[in-house]
Structures are given as structure tokens and as C-alpha cells.
């Protein structure tokens, strides 16, 4: 069975590493995994949906959403505020 979502990524070290694949059936789990990759500084080689590369605008939207969630968490921790206050003050989705 073909996984619904697959993320190909390359760890930060060593630089000449081969791409690693992570698969999931859940789009939310895929976004959370992309968030984790962003936080670790790993290179995202591709995000696939049912075996095909996501169109550029969908790829960008998934990365942007993951980055916004990551930024929201960092702001909440750094300022010691709750997610609803962060959303009101800074506008990121919590």
C-alpha cells in the first residue's frame, strides 16, 4: 500500500548522506514531522502525496505552517505566555 504522505530528508551531518524517507497516512503527522525537521536543521528534499511530489505551492504551505507552529511554541516558551495570548499579540497559529 502506498503511503499517503512521504517526506524525504537529509540529516545535517554528514553532508554526503543519502536521503531518508518517513511515511505517514496523516497530513497532521506529516506537518509535525516537517516541523521537527525544521527545528533540527535537516534538509527537506521532497514531500510526496500518494507517491507524487507535492506541487510547489502546497509544499511551501506545509513548510510555512510548520514554521509558524514552531515560532509560536518558541515565543510562548521565551515570553512565558499562553498560546491564545501569543496568537492575539503575534498572530501565529498555536
N, C-alpha and C positions, 0 to 999 in steps of 0.2 A: 504494500500500500504506500502510495506516495505521500510524504508528509505535506501538510497544508502550508507550513512556513519553514524555511530553512535559512540559516544565517551562516555565511562563510566569513571567517575572520582569521587574522594572523596575529599571534601574540607579539608583544613588543620586543621580546628577546628570544632567541637570536633573530637577527634581521632576515636571515635567509630561510626562515621556517616555512613549511608548507601550510596551506590554508586548512583550517579545522572547520568541521561542519557541526552545527547544532540545529536540531529539528524539533518542532512542536506543532501541535494541531491548533493551539490557541493564539489568536493575534495579540492578546494582552500579555501572555507569557513571552511572546516574541519581542514586544516593546520593552518589557522588563529586562530581557536579556541584552537588547541593544543598549539600554541604559547602563547595565553592568559593564559592557564593553567600552562604552564612552568613559566611564569612571576609571577604568584600568588603563586607558590609553591604547587599546588594541585597535588595529586597522581593520575596518569592516570592508571586506572585499565585495560582498554581494548579499542581498536579501532576496530570497526567492519565494514565490507564492505558487504552489502546485507545480513546482519544477521550473517555472519561468521567472527570470529576473523581474522584480517589481519595476513598473515604469518610474522614470526619474522623479516625477512629482510625488508619487506615493512613497518612494524610498526617502526622499527629503522630508516628507511629512512625518514619517515614522522616526527618523533621526531627530527632527525638531521637537517632537512630542517627548521623546526620551530625554533630550537635553533640558527641556522645560521642567520635567519632573525632578531631574537631578538638581537643577538650580533651586527649585522650590525647597527640596529637602535641605540643601546646604544653607539657604537663607534662614529657614526655621531653626536649625541647629545653632548657627552662628549668632543669631539675634535672640534666641530663646523665645520665639513666638510660635503661636499655633498656626496650622495651615490656613484657617479661614482669615486670620489677620494678615498673613503673608499674601494671600490672594487679593485681599482688599488693598493692601499697600503697594504690592509689586506686580500683581496681575498674572503670576504664573499659575498653572493648574496644579493643584496639590494631589 
